[in-house]
Structures are given as structure tokens and as C-alpha cells.
Amino acid sequence: MDTTIKLLDEVDAMQKLGMRSHGRYVYAVQGDKTQEVIDWVTAEPLRICMCAVWDVGVLLAAYVMFDREAQTERRMKEINHALEMFVMTFHGADEFNWQVPKNVPRATRRP
């Protein structure tokens, strides 16, 4: 079975994660290699938010989240760097079905 990574719209993200998803891009990860994504996120020195969903010891999904806006230029660069690293690692990787629009969203600076 492949592992699917898809970008959720705001409504789907809110239904799955509630207010934790507010103001964030949310990537849903489901499938055999979900633990690999969790391990990557926790090992990287990047500021990435993540939520894993388990049911009776079975990993169902992981939700990787990136802020949509940043208060500073530095934070915006950190978010976009983390997002680029995530995309470079898993887009096109073996057994990952990447279902994200061609133009991956990026964080912007809050006015």
C-alpha cells in the first residue's frame, strides 16, 4: 500500500484537527510509511507542528502543519525552509503518493 500525502483545505483540516489547524497549511499523511514521516519530522531541527492519530495502538494518520503567516521575516523564512525540506524529502519518494497542487503554498509575512 502506498502512503498518501495530501494538502487539506481549511474545512477538512478544521474537521480533522479542530482549532489546531487554524491559520496553518495541513498535510494529511496516511498509509504504511506514516511512521517514516513522523520520524523525519521529529528528527529534523525544523519548527514543524504535527499531530498523530492512533487507535488501539494502530497509527491511522499524521497531520503535518505549517503556519500560513509569520510575524517576522525570519520566522517566515523558517516556515518556508521547513516546508521546502518536507516537499524535497517526500515529493517523488518511493511509495509516497503526493497529492498536492503543483504550486505548494508558502507562508507570508503578516502586515
Backbone as XML, in Angstrom:
<?xml version="1.0"?>
<chain id="A" units="angstrom">
  <residue number="1" name="MET">
    <atom name="N" x="0.847" y="-1.196" z="0.000"/>
    <atom name="CA" x="0.000" y="0.000" z="0.000"/>
    <atom name="C" x="0.881" y="1.243" z="0.000"/>
  </residue>
  <residue number="2" name="ASP">
    <atom name="N" x="0.524" y="2.211" z="-0.803"/>
    <atom name="CA" x="1.239" y="3.476" z="-0.839"/>
    <atom name="C" x="0.839" y="4.346" z="0.339"/>
  </residue>
  <residue number="3" name="THR">
    <atom name="N" x="1.676" y="5.301" z="0.615"/>
    <atom name="CA" x="1.360" y="6.295" z="1.625"/>
    <atom name="C" x="0.969" y="7.566" z="0.896"/>
  </residue>
  <residue number="4" name="THR">
    <atom name="N" x="-0.161" y="8.129" z="1.254"/>
    <atom name="CA" x="-0.687" y="9.319" z="0.600"/>
    <atom name="C" x="-0.377" y="10.553" z="1.433"/>
  </residue>
  <residue number="5" name="ILE">
    <atom name="N" x="0.100" y="11.590" z="0.758"/>
    <atom name="CA" x="0.290" y="12.898" z="1.385"/>
    <atom name="C" x="-0.552" y="13.873" z="0.590"/>
  </residue>
  <residue number="6" name="LYS">
    <atom name="N" x="-1.511" y="14.498" z="1.271"/>
    <atom name="CA" x="-2.344" y="15.467" z="0.563"/>
    <atom name="C" x="-2.531" y="16.715" z="1.414"/>
  </residue>
  <residue number="7" name="LEU">
    <atom name="N" x="-2.704" y="17.819" z="0.731"/>
    <atom name="CA" x="-2.937" y="19.097" z="1.383"/>
    <atom name="C" x="-4.433" y="19.244" z="1.617"/>
  </residue>
  <residue number="8" name="LEU">
    <atom name="N" x="-4.814" y="19.412" z="2.886"/>
    <atom name="CA" x="-6.230" y="19.559" z="3.210"/>
    <atom name="C" x="-6.665" y="21.009" z="3.036"/>
  </residue>
  <residue number="9" name="ASP">
    <atom name="N" x="-7.913" y="21.199" z="2.615"/>
    <atom name="CA" x="-8.430" y="22.560" z="2.605"/>
    <atom name="C" x="-8.794" y="22.926" z="4.043"/>
  </residue>
  <residue number="10" name="GLU">
    <atom name="N" x="-9.104" y="24.189" z="4.265"/>
    <atom name="CA" x="-9.343" y="24.675" z="5.631"/>
    <atom name="C" x="-10.499" y="23.954" z="6.320"/>
  </residue>
  <residue number="11" name="VAL">
    <atom name="N" x="-11.545" y="23.647" z="5.579"/>
    <atom name="CA" x="-12.708" y="22.973" z="6.169"/>
    <atom name="C" x="-12.337" y="21.557" z="6.611"/>
  </residue>
  <residue number="12" name="ASP">
    <atom name="N" x="-11.671" y="20.795" z="5.729"/>
    <atom name="CA" x="-11.264" y="19.433" z="6.091"/>
    <atom name="C" x="-10.296" y="19.439" z="7.274"/>
  </residue>
  <residue number="13" name="ALA">
    <atom name="N" x="-9.361" y="20.380" z="7.257"/>
    <atom name="CA" x="-8.396" y="20.473" z="8.356"/>
    <atom name="C" x="-9.104" y="20.763" z="9.678"/>
  </residue>
  <residue number="14" name="MET">
    <atom name="N" x="-10.072" y="21.659" z="9.643"/>
    <atom name="CA" x="-10.802" y="22.005" z="10.861"/>
    <atom name="C" x="-11.610" y="20.803" z="11.362"/>
  </residue>
  <residue number="15" name="GLN">
    <atom name="N" x="-12.205" y="20.026" z="10.452"/>
    <atom name="CA" x="-12.965" y="18.846" z="10.850"/>
    <atom name="C" x="-12.070" y="17.784" z="11.483"/>
  </residue>
  <residue number="16" name="LYS">
    <atom name="N" x="-10.854" y="17.631" z="10.969"/>
    <atom name="CA" x="-9.942" y="16.606" z="11.475"/>
    <atom name="C" x="-9.224" y="17.031" z="12.752"/>
  </residue>
  <residue number="17" name="LEU">
    <atom name="N" x="-8.842" y="18.317" z="12.837"/>
    <atom name="CA" x="-7.970" y="18.758" z="13.921"/>
    <atom name="C" x="-8.531" y="19.866" z="14.796"/>
  </residue>
  <residue number="18" name="GLY">
    <atom name="N" x="-9.677" y="20.390" z="14.441"/>
    <atom name="CA" x="-10.236" y="21.488" z="15.227"/>
    <atom name="C" x="-9.375" y="22.735" z="15.124"/>
  </residue>
  <residue number="19" name="MET">
    <atom name="N" x="-9.322" y="23.499" z="16.196"/>
    <atom name="CA" x="-8.623" y="24.789" z="16.187"/>
    <atom name="C" x="-7.113" y="24.665" z="16.012"/>
  </residue>
  <residue number="20" name="ARG">
    <atom name="N" x="-6.540" y="23.486" z="16.210"/>
    <atom name="CA" x="-5.094" y="23.319" z="15.989"/>
    <atom name="C" x="-4.713" y="23.637" z="14.552"/>
  </residue>
  <residue number="21" name="SER">
    <atom name="N" x="-5.665" y="23.493" z="13.637"/>
    <atom name="CA" x="-5.370" y="23.725" z="12.227"/>
    <atom name="C" x="-5.548" y="25.190" z="11.811"/>
  </residue>
  <residue number="22" name="HIS">
    <atom name="N" x="-6.130" y="26.001" z="12.682"/>
    <atom name="CA" x="-6.423" y="27.393" z="12.329"/>
    <atom name="C" x="-5.141" y="28.149" z="11.951"/>
  </residue>
  <residue number="23" name="GLY">
    <atom name="N" x="-5.152" y="28.757" z="10.787"/>
    <atom name="CA" x="-4.014" y="29.551" z="10.332"/>
    <atom name="C" x="-2.832" y="28.719" z="9.862"/>
  </residue>
  <residue number="24" name="ARG">
    <atom name="N" x="-3.080" y="27.453" z="9.543"/>
    <atom name="CA" x="-1.996" y="26.573" z="9.125"/>
    <atom name="C" x="-2.353" y="25.814" z="7.855"/>
  </residue>
  <residue number="25" name="TYR">
    <atom name="N" x="-1.320" y="25.510" z="7.076"/>
    <atom name="CA" x="-1.454" y="24.552" z="5.987"/>
    <atom name="C" x="-1.309" y="23.179" z="6.619"/>
  </residue>
  <residue number="26" name="VAL">
    <atom name="N" x="-2.209" y="22.264" z="6.305"/>
    <atom name="CA" x="-2.196" y="20.941" z="6.922"/>
    <atom name="C" x="-2.041" y="19.875" z="5.839"/>
  </residue>
  <residue number="27" name="TYR">
    <atom name="N" x="-1.012" y="19.057" z="6.009"/>
    <atom name="CA" x="-0.758" y="17.929" z="5.119"/>
    <atom name="C" x="-1.150" y="16.659" z="5.855"/>
  </residue>
  <residue number="28" name="ALA">
    <atom name="N" x="-2.089" y="15.905" z="5.280"/>
    <atom name="CA" x="-2.519" y="14.637" z="5.868"/>
    <atom name="C" x="-1.661" y="13.522" z="5.282"/>
  </residue>
  <residue number="29" name="VAL">
    <atom name="N" x="-1.143" y="12.668" z="6.155"/>
    <atom name="CA" x="-0.301" y="11.545" z="5.753"/>
    <atom name="C" x="-0.979" y="10.267" z="6.240"/>
  </residue>
  <residue number="30" name="GLN">
    <atom name="N" x="-1.253" y="9.349" z="5.313"/>
    <atom name="CA" x="-1.890" y="8.086" z="5.672"/>
    <atom name="C" x="-1.287" y="6.963" z="4.845"/>
  </residue>
  <residue number="31" name="GLY">
    <atom name="N" x="-1.045" y="5.829" z="5.504"/>
    <atom name="CA" x="-0.524" y="4.661" z="4.799"/>
    <atom name="C" x="0.616" y="4.010" z="5.560"/>
  </residue>
  <residue number="32" name="ASP">
    <atom name="N" x="1.234" y="3.040" z="4.913"/>
    <atom name="CA" x="2.269" y="2.222" z="5.546"/>
    <atom name="C" x="3.481" y="3.005" z="6.031"/>
  </residue>
  <residue number="33" name="LYS">
    <atom name="N" x="3.828" y="4.087" z="5.364"/>
    <atom name="CA" x="5.045" y="4.835" z="5.707"/>
    <atom name="C" x="4.768" y="6.085" z="6.543"/>
  </residue>
  <residue number="34" name="THR">
    <atom name="N" x="3.610" y="6.151" z="7.170"/>
    <atom name="CA" x="3.286" y="7.301" z="8.006"/>
    <atom name="C" x="4.302" y="7.457" z="9.135"/>
  </residue>
  <residue number="35" name="GLN">
    <atom name="N" x="4.717" y="6.349" z="9.729"/>
    <atom name="CA" x="5.707" y="6.421" z="10.812"/>
    <atom name="C" x="7.020" y="7.014" z="10.315"/>
  </residue>
  <residue number="36" name="GLU">
    <atom name="N" x="7.371" y="6.761" z="9.072"/>
    <atom name="CA" x="8.594" y="7.334" z="8.497"/>
    <atom name="C" x="8.506" y="8.862" z="8.461"/>
  </residue>
  <residue number="37" name="VAL">
    <atom name="N" x="7.340" y="9.385" z="8.123"/>
    <atom name="CA" x="7.140" y="10.839" z="8.108"/>
    <atom name="C" x="7.230" y="11.388" z="9.535"/>
  </residue>
  <residue number="38" name="ILE">
    <atom name="N" x="6.604" y="10.709" z="10.481"/>
    <atom name="CA" x="6.666" y="11.148" z="11.878"/>
    <atom name="C" x="8.114" y="11.157" z="12.360"/>
  </residue>
  <residue number="39" name="ASP">
    <atom name="N" x="8.862" y="10.110" z="12.045"/>
    <atom name="CA" x="10.267" y="10.047" z="12.452"/>
    <atom name="C" x="11.069" y="11.184" z="11.836"/>
  </residue>
  <residue number="40" name="TRP">
    <atom name="N" x="10.795" y="11.496" z="10.569"/>
    <atom name="CA" x="11.510" y="12.589" z="9.899"/>
    <atom name="C" x="11.205" y="13.919" z="10.577"/>
  </residue>
  <residue number="41" name="VAL">
    <atom name="N" x="9.927" y="14.188" z="10.845"/>
    <atom name="CA" x="9.542" y="15.457" z="11.466"/>
    <atom name="C" x="10.188" y="15.601" z="12.840"/>
  </residue>
  <residue number="42" name="THR">
    <atom name="N" x="10.178" y="14.540" z="13.633"/>
    <atom name="CA" x="10.728" y="14.640" z="14.988"/>
    <atom name="C" x="12.254" y="14.703" z="14.986"/>
  </residue>
  <residue number="43" name="ALA">
    <atom name="N" x="12.905" y="14.198" z="13.954"/>
    <atom name="CA" x="14.372" y="14.210" z="13.895"/>
    <atom name="C" x="14.939" y="15.510" z="13.337"/>
  </residue>
  <residue number="44" name="GLU">
    <atom name="N" x="14.161" y="16.197" z="12.528"/>
    <atom name="CA" x="14.655" y="17.420" z="11.897"/>
    <atom name="C" x="14.627" y="18.586" z="12.890"/>
  </residue>
  <residue number="45" name="PRO">
    <atom name="N" x="15.660" y="19.438" z="12.852"/>
    <atom name="CA" x="15.677" y="20.617" z="13.733"/>
    <atom name="C" x="14.865" y="21.769" z="13.127"/>
  </residue>
  <residue number="46" name="LEU">
    <atom name="N" x="13.688" y="21.449" z="12.616"/>
    <atom name="CA" x="12.829" y="22.442" z="11.981"/>
    <atom name="C" x="11.604" y="22.664" z="12.853"/>
  </residue>
  <residue number="47" name="ARG">
    <atom name="N" x="11.078" y="23.866" z="12.797"/>
    <atom name="CA" x="9.892" y="24.169" z="13.603"/>
    <atom name="C" x="8.641" y="23.784" z="12.820"/>
  </residue>
  <residue number="48" name="ILE">
    <atom name="N" x="8.255" y="22.529" z="12.983"/>
    <atom name="CA" x="7.092" y="21.972" z="12.296"/>
    <atom name="C" x="6.140" y="21.433" z="13.361"/>
  </residue>
  <residue number="49" name="CYS">
    <atom name="N" x="4.858" y="21.709" z="13.212"/>
    <atom name="CA" x="3.846" y="21.150" z="14.112"/>
    <atom name="C" x="3.313" y="19.857" z="13.499"/>
  </residue>
  <residue number="50" name="MET">
    <atom name="N" x="2.975" y="18.907" z="14.368"/>
    <atom name="CA" x="2.461" y="17.645" z="13.871"/>
    <atom name="C" x="1.522" y="17.036" z="14.903"/>
  </residue>
  <residue number="51" name="CYS">
    <atom name="N" x="0.543" y="16.311" z="14.408"/>
    <atom name="CA" x="-0.398" y="15.587" z="15.254"/>
    <atom name="C" x="-0.525" y="14.187" z="14.658"/>
  </residue>
  <residue number="52" name="ALA">
    <atom name="N" x="-0.339" y="13.162" z="15.490"/>
    <atom name="CA" x="-0.512" y="11.779" z="15.033"/>
    <atom name="C" x="-1.800" y="11.237" z="15.637"/>
  </residue>
  <residue number="53" name="VAL">
    <atom name="N" x="-2.517" y="10.438" z="14.864"/>
    <atom name="CA" x="-3.774" y="9.848" z="15.319"/>
    <atom name="C" x="-3.592" y="8.336" z="15.402"/>
  </residue>
  <residue number="54" name="TRP">
    <atom name="N" x="-3.832" y="7.816" z="16.605"/>
    <atom name="CA" x="-3.696" y="6.388" z="16.880"/>
    <atom name="C" x="-5.045" y="5.834" z="17.328"/>
  </residue>
  <residue number="55" name="ASP">
    <atom name="N" x="-5.273" y="4.547" z="17.069"/>
    <atom name="CA" x="-6.453" y="3.872" z="17.581"/>
    <atom name="C" x="-6.031" y="2.477" z="18.024"/>
  </residue>
  <residue number="56" name="VAL">
    <atom name="N" x="-6.075" y="2.226" z="19.306"/>
    <atom name="CA" x="-5.705" y="0.955" z="19.908"/>
    <atom name="C" x="-4.331" y="0.491" z="19.387"/>
  </residue>
  <residue number="57" name="GLY">
    <atom name="N" x="-3.368" y="1.389" z="19.460"/>
    <atom name="CA" x="-2.006" y="1.053" z="19.070"/>
    <atom name="C" x="-1.733" y="1.034" z="17.582"/>
  </residue>
  <residue number="58" name="VAL">
    <atom name="N" x="-2.711" y="1.376" z="16.771"/>
    <atom name="CA" x="-2.534" y="1.404" z="15.321"/>
    <atom name="C" x="-2.467" y="2.864" z="14.868"/>
  </residue>
  <residue number="59" name="LEU">
    <atom name="N" x="-1.402" y="3.199" z="14.169"/>
    <atom name="CA" x="-1.246" y="4.552" z="13.641"/>
    <atom name="C" x="-2.170" y="4.741" z="12.436"/>
  </residue>
  <residue number="60" name="LEU">
    <atom name="N" x="-3.093" y="5.674" z="12.555"/>
    <atom name="CA" x="-4.059" y="5.908" z="11.476"/>
    <atom name="C" x="-3.602" y="6.995" z="10.517"/>
  </residue>
  <residue number="61" name="ALA">
    <atom name="N" x="-3.045" y="8.078" z="11.059"/>
    <atom name="CA" x="-2.662" y="9.200" z="10.211"/>
    <atom name="C" x="-1.750" y="10.145" z="10.986"/>
  </residue>
  <residue number="62" name="ALA">
    <atom name="N" x="-1.069" y="10.991" z="10.225"/>
    <atom name="CA" x="-0.307" y="12.086" z="10.816"/>
    <atom name="C" x="-0.702" y="13.348" z="10.054"/>
  </residue>
  <residue number="63" name="TYR">
    <atom name="N" x="-0.740" y="14.449" z="10.767"/>
    <atom name="CA" x="-1.069" y="15.725" z="10.158"/>
    <atom name="C" x="0.109" y="16.661" z="10.413"/>
  </residue>
  <residue number="64" name="VAL">
    <atom name="N" x="0.767" y="17.062" z="9.338"/>
    <atom name="CA" x="1.939" y="17.929" z="9.415"/>
    <atom name="C" x="1.466" y="19.341" z="9.085"/>
  </residue>
  <residue number="65" name="MET">
    <atom name="N" x="1.794" y="20.297" z="9.972"/>
    <atom name="CA" x="1.220" y="21.641" z="9.851"/>
    <atom name="C" x="2.291" y="22.721" z="9.762"/>
  </residue>
  <residue number="66" name="PHE">
    <atom name="N" x="2.043" y="23.690" z="8.889"/>
    <atom name="CA" x="2.923" y="24.828" z="8.687"/>
    <atom name="C" x="2.093" y="26.101" z="8.796"/>
  </residue>
  <residue number="67" name="ASP">
    <atom name="N" x="2.576" y="27.081" z="9.548"/>
    <atom name="CA" x="1.854" y="28.345" z="9.689"/>
    <atom name="C" x="1.693" y="29.033" z="8.334"/>
  </residue>
  <residue number="68" name="ARG">
    <atom name="N" x="0.547" y="29.665" z="8.152"/>
    <atom name="CA" x="0.280" y="30.402" z="6.913"/>
    <atom name="C" x="0.920" y="31.790" z="6.933"/>
  </residue>
  <residue number="69" name="GLU">
    <atom name="N" x="1.014" y="32.369" z="8.121"/>
    <atom name="CA" x="1.565" y="33.727" z="8.253"/>
    <atom name="C" x="2.602" y="33.748" z="9.362"/>
  </residue>
  <residue number="70" name="ALA">
    <atom name="N" x="3.536" y="34.685" z="9.239"/>
    <atom name="CA" x="4.563" y="34.861" z="10.265"/>
    <atom name="C" x="4.633" y="36.338" z="10.634"/>
  </residue>
  <residue number="71" name="GLN">
    <atom name="N" x="4.999" y="36.594" z="11.881"/>
    <atom name="CA" x="5.095" y="37.983" z="12.332"/>
    <atom name="C" x="6.401" y="38.640" z="11.920"/>
  </residue>
  <residue number="72" name="THR">
    <atom name="N" x="7.436" y="37.832" z="11.694"/>
    <atom name="CA" x="8.729" y="38.398" z="11.320"/>
    <atom name="C" x="9.224" y="37.768" z="10.024"/>
  </residue>
  <residue number="73" name="GLU">
    <atom name="N" x="10.134" y="38.462" z="9.382"/>
    <atom name="CA" x="10.760" y="37.951" z="8.158"/>
    <atom name="C" x="11.531" y="36.654" z="8.457"/>
  </residue>
  <residue number="74" name="ARG">
    <atom name="N" x="12.208" y="36.630" z="9.592"/>
    <atom name="CA" x="12.981" y="35.449" z="9.978"/>
    <atom name="C" x="12.073" y="34.226" z="10.144"/>
  </residue>
  <residue number="75" name="ARG">
    <atom name="N" x="10.970" y="34.405" z="10.838"/>
    <atom name="CA" x="10.044" y="33.286" z="11.046"/>
    <atom name="C" x="9.439" y="32.826" z="9.729"/>
  </residue>
  <residue number="76" name="MET">
    <atom name="N" x="9.123" y="33.752" z="8.841"/>
    <atom name="CA" x="8.581" y="33.389" z="7.535"/>
    <atom name="C" x="9.602" y="32.524" z="6.780"/>
  </residue>
  <residue number="77" name="LYS">
    <atom name="N" x="10.873" y="32.893" z="6.835"/>
    <atom name="CA" x="11.914" y="32.109" z="6.167"/>
    <atom name="C" x="12.046" y="30.727" z="6.804"/>
  </residue>
  <residue number="78" name="GLU">
    <atom name="N" x="11.929" y="30.643" z="8.135"/>
    <atom name="CA" x="11.992" y="29.348" z="8.823"/>
    <atom name="C" x="10.846" y="28.428" z="8.384"/>
  </residue>
  <residue number="79" name="ILE">
    <atom name="N" x="9.654" y="28.978" z="8.324"/>
    <atom name="CA" x="8.486" y="28.187" z="7.918"/>
    <atom name="C" x="8.660" y="27.685" z="6.492"/>
  </residue>
  <residue number="80" name="ASN">
    <atom name="N" x="9.037" y="28.590" z="5.590"/>
    <atom name="CA" x="9.176" y="28.206" z="4.188"/>
    <atom name="C" x="10.331" y="27.225" z="3.970"/>
  </residue>
  <residue number="81" name="HIS">
    <atom name="N" x="11.392" y="27.361" z="4.749"/>
    <atom name="CA" x="12.502" y="26.407" z="4.667"/>
    <atom name="C" x="12.017" y="25.018" z="5.118"/>
  </residue>
  <residue number="82" name="ALA">
    <atom name="N" x="11.294" y="24.958" z="6.217"/>
    <atom name="CA" x="10.768" y="23.688" z="6.710"/>
    <atom name="C" x="9.838" y="23.059" z="5.674"/>
  </residue>
  <residue number="83" name="LEU">
    <atom name="N" x="8.991" y="23.873" z="5.074"/>
    <atom name="CA" x="8.078" y="23.383" z="4.048"/>
    <atom name="C" x="8.855" y="22.853" z="2.839"/>
  </residue>
  <residue number="84" name="GLU">
    <atom name="N" x="9.889" y="23.572" z="2.414"/>
    <atom name="CA" x="10.710" y="23.119" z="1.286"/>
    <atom name="C" x="11.391" y="21.786" z="1.599"/>
  </residue>
  <residue number="85" name="MET">
    <atom name="N" x="11.899" y="21.644" z="2.820"/>
    <atom name="CA" x="12.560" y="20.393" z="3.219"/>
    <atom name="C" x="11.560" y="19.236" z="3.221"/>
  </residue>
  <residue number="86" name="PHE">
    <atom name="N" x="10.356" y="19.487" z="3.706"/>
    <atom name="CA" x="9.306" y="18.470" z="3.712"/>
    <atom name="C" x="8.991" y="18.028" z="2.288"/>
  </residue>
  <residue number="87" name="VAL">
    <atom name="N" x="8.815" y="18.987" z="1.392"/>
    <atom name="CA" x="8.498" y="18.681" z="-0.006"/>
    <atom name="C" x="9.659" y="17.927" z="-0.659"/>
  </residue>
  <residue number="88" name="MET">
    <atom name="N" x="10.880" y="18.402" z="-0.457"/>
    <atom name="CA" x="12.035" y="17.754" z="-1.086"/>
    <atom name="C" x="12.207" y="16.312" z="-0.602"/>
  </residue>
  <residue number="89" name="THR">
    <atom name="N" x="11.885" y="16.062" z="0.646"/>
    <atom name="CA" x="12.065" y="14.731" z="1.212"/>
    <atom name="C" x="11.026" y="13.749" z="0.705"/>
  </residue>
  <residue number="90" name="PHE">
    <atom name="N" x="9.782" y="14.160" z="0.612"/>
    <atom name="CA" x="8.717" y="13.194" z="0.334"/>
    <atom name="C" x="8.086" y="13.291" z="-1.055"/>
  </residue>
  <residue number="91" name="HIS">
    <atom name="N" x="8.214" y="14.414" z="-1.750"/>
    <atom name="CA" x="7.659" y="14.508" z="-3.100"/>
    <atom name="C" x="8.500" y="13.648" z="-4.030"/>
  </residue>
  <residue number="92" name="GLY">
    <atom name="N" x="7.883" y="12.675" z="-4.638"/>
    <atom name="CA" x="8.588" y="11.798" z="-5.565"/>
    <atom name="C" x="9.325" y="10.651" z="-4.899"/>
  </residue>
  <residue number="93" name="ALA">
    <atom name="N" x="9.286" y="10.567" z="-3.573"/>
    <atom name="CA" x="9.943" y="9.455" z="-2.881"/>
    <atom name="C" x="9.177" y="8.165" z="-3.147"/>
  </residue>
  <residue number="94" name="ASP">
    <atom name="N" x="9.900" y="7.060" z="-3.135"/>
    <atom name="CA" x="9.282" y="5.755" z="-3.378"/>
    <atom name="C" x="8.146" y="5.490" z="-2.395"/>
  </residue>
  <residue number="95" name="GLU">
    <atom name="N" x="7.067" y="4.992" z="-2.923"/>
    <atom name="CA" x="5.892" y="4.582" z="-2.160"/>
    <atom name="C" x="5.148" y="5.733" z="-1.482"/>
  </residue>
  <residue number="96" name="PHE">
    <atom name="N" x="5.377" y="6.953" z="-1.951"/>
    <atom name="CA" x="4.618" y="8.098" z="-1.457"/>
    <atom name="C" x="3.793" y="8.659" z="-2.606"/>
  </residue>
  <residue number="97" name="ASN">
    <atom name="N" x="2.496" y="8.716" z="-2.410"/>
    <atom name="CA" x="1.568" y="9.261" z="-3.396"/>
    <atom name="C" x="1.301" y="10.716" z="-3.000"/>
  </residue>
  <residue number="98" name="TRP">
    <atom name="N" x="1.969" y="11.635" z="-3.662"/>
    <atom name="CA" x="1.941" y="13.054" z="-3.328"/>
    <atom name="C" x="0.750" y="13.698" z="-4.030"/>
  </residue>
  <residue number="99" name="GLN">
    <atom name="N" x="-0.288" y="14.073" z="-3.274"/>
    <atom name="CA" x="-1.498" y="14.658" z="-3.850"/>
    <atom name="C" x="-1.608" y="16.118" z="-3.420"/>
  </residue>
  <residue number="100" name="VAL">
    <atom name="N" x="-0.663" y="16.909" z="-3.883"/>
    <atom name="CA" x="-0.603" y="18.324" z="-3.534"/>
    <atom name="C" x="-0.551" y="19.102" z="-4.835"/>
  </residue>
  <residue number="101" name="PRO">
    <atom name="N" x="-1.250" y="20.246" z="-4.907"/>
    <atom name="CA" x="-1.194" y="21.050" z="-6.128"/>
    <atom name="C" x="0.240" y="21.386" z="-6.508"/>
  </residue>
  <residue number="102" name="LYS">
    <atom name="N" x="0.439" y="21.643" z="-7.792"/>
    <atom name="CA" x="1.783" y="21.925" z="-8.298"/>
    <atom name="C" x="2.438" y="23.089" z="-7.553"/>
  </residue>
  <residue number="103" name="ASN">
    <atom name="N" x="1.682" y="24.138" z="-7.291"/>
    <atom name="CA" x="2.215" y="25.295" z="-6.576"/>
    <atom name="C" x="1.984" y="25.116" z="-5.080"/>
  </residue>
  <residue number="104" name="VAL">
    <atom name="N" x="3.003" y="24.601" z="-4.404"/>
    <atom name="CA" x="2.908" y="24.379" z="-2.957"/>
    <atom name="C" x="2.779" y="25.730" z="-2.263"/>
  </residue>
  <residue number="105" name="PRO">
    <atom name="N" x="1.821" y="25.868" z="-1.355"/>
    <atom name="CA" x="1.643" y="27.158" z="-0.677"/>
    <atom name="C" x="2.837" y="27.502" z="0.206"/>
  </residue>
  <residue number="106" name="ARG">
    <atom name="N" x="3.027" y="28.790" z="0.417"/>
    <atom name="CA" x="4.131" y="29.269" z="1.237"/>
    <atom name="C" x="3.599" y="30.256" z="2.275"/>
  </residue>
  <residue number="107" name="ALA">
    <atom name="N" x="4.349" y="30.379" z="3.340"/>
    <atom name="CA" x="3.977" y="31.341" z="4.380"/>
    <atom name="C" x="4.227" y="32.765" z="3.875"/>
  </residue>
  <residue number="108" name="THR">
    <atom name="N" x="3.426" y="33.667" z="4.377"/>
    <atom name="CA" x="3.605" y="35.080" z="4.048"/>
    <atom name="C" x="3.850" y="35.856" z="5.344"/>
  </residue>
  <residue number="109" name="ARG">
    <atom name="N" x="4.321" y="37.060" z="5.198"/>
    <atom name="CA" x="4.570" y="37.908" z="6.362"/>
    <atom name="C" x="3.302" y="38.659" z="6.697"/>
  </residue>
  <residue number="110" name="ARG">
    <atom name="N" x="2.910" y="38.587" z="7.965"/>
    <atom name="CA" x="1.727" y="39.284" z="8.431"/>
    <atom name="C" x="1.990" y="40.795" z="8.365"/>
  </residue>
  <residue number="111" name="PRO">
    <atom name="N" x="1.053" y="41.560" z="7.797"/>
    <atom name="CA" x="1.266" y="43.014" z="7.683"/>
    <atom name="C" x="1.283" y="43.700" z="9.032"/>
  </residue>
</chain>
